[in-house]
Amino acid sequence: MDNRPKIEVLVARGNARHPSLMQVLYGIEEEQVPVSIMETDDESVEKMAYEAAERSKLEVGIGMDAAGNFALHHKKLEIHSPYIRLPKRSSDERARIFGNNSARLVKRMPMRDE
């Protein structure tokens, strides 16, 4: 079992292979931060991201709802105030940058511009 600290990602059931999610994961991978994906019941994207952040040893989590919206959260933020949101139907480039910035939050590096 891999016990490395990771960014936790909670996605609505059936979305684990969604094209936008793949771009987000590529962006995280580019920054060389481990990530873990788990499917769950659909809820508000903010709640899913916050729950993911609570589960993560890195205190950073991503949520993706059934509609395809994303939120990046940190455990120390209020539940309805995620760090970044990515609306559904965003470009592949924006999704990849969202992934880069998710990892950069962990690494305490400057965010990439979109």
N, C-alpha and C positions, 0 to 999 in steps of 0.2 A: 504494500500500500504506500502511495506517495503522500508523505506528510509535509511537503514543502508548502510554505504560505502561498496562497493564490488569490487572484481576483475571482470572486464567486459570481456566476451569471445565472440568474433565474429566468427561464423563458416559459411562456405559456405552452401547454402541451400541444405537440404537433409542429412547433416552430424550430426545433433543434437543428434543422437543415435549411432554414430560411436564408436566401441569398444575402440579405443585409446583415444577418448575424455572422455569416461567413466573413464578410468584409470587416466587421468589427473585430472578429477573432484574428484575422490577418494583421490588423493594425496593432493589436496587443502583442502578437508573436514578433512583429518587427522590433518591438521595444524589449523583447526577451523577458517578459514577465509571465510566470505561470498562470494558467486560468483553468477553472473548473466549471462545467455546464451542468445544470440540473433542470429538468422539466417540472412544472408545477401547475396548479390550477390558475386560471387567468384571474388577475386582480388589477388594481390600479398599478400603472408602471412605476410610480413613485414608491408604493408599498413594496413591490417586488424588489426594486433596487435597494431599498433600505434593509429589507430582510436579508438580501444577499450580502450587504455590507456588514450586518451583524454576524453573519456566519463566517466571514472572511477573517483570517488572522491578520491580514493587511488592512482591515477595516474599510475596504473599498469593494463595492458591488455594483453590478449592472442588472437592470430588469428589462425584459422585452415582453410587451403584452401581445395578445392575440391579433391586434390590429397592425402590429409592426412598429410601434413607438418604442423608443429606448429612453432610459434614464440612467445616469451615472450618479452614484451616491457614496457619501462617506458616513461612517457610523456616527460621527460627531455632529452631523447636520440634522436639522428638524426633518421629520418624515416627509412633509409636503414641500420641501425645499431642496431638491436634488442639485448636485453640482452642475450638471449639464443635462440637457434634453436633446434628443434627436428625433424629429418627427418621422412618421411613416413616409414611404416613398422618397426618402432622401437619396441622393446619388451615391454610387459606390465609393467615390472619393470622400464624401462627407462621412460615410459610415466608417471607412478606414481611419480617417483622422480622429473620429470619435474613439475608436479603439486605441490609437496612438495616445490620445490625451488621457484615456482611462489608465493606461500603464504609466504615463508621465505623472499622474497624480500620486501613484504609489511611490515613484522614484523621486518625487519632489523636484521635477524638472519643469521648465517653462512649457506652457501649452502651445501646440501648433495652431496657427491661424487656419481658418477654413477658406 
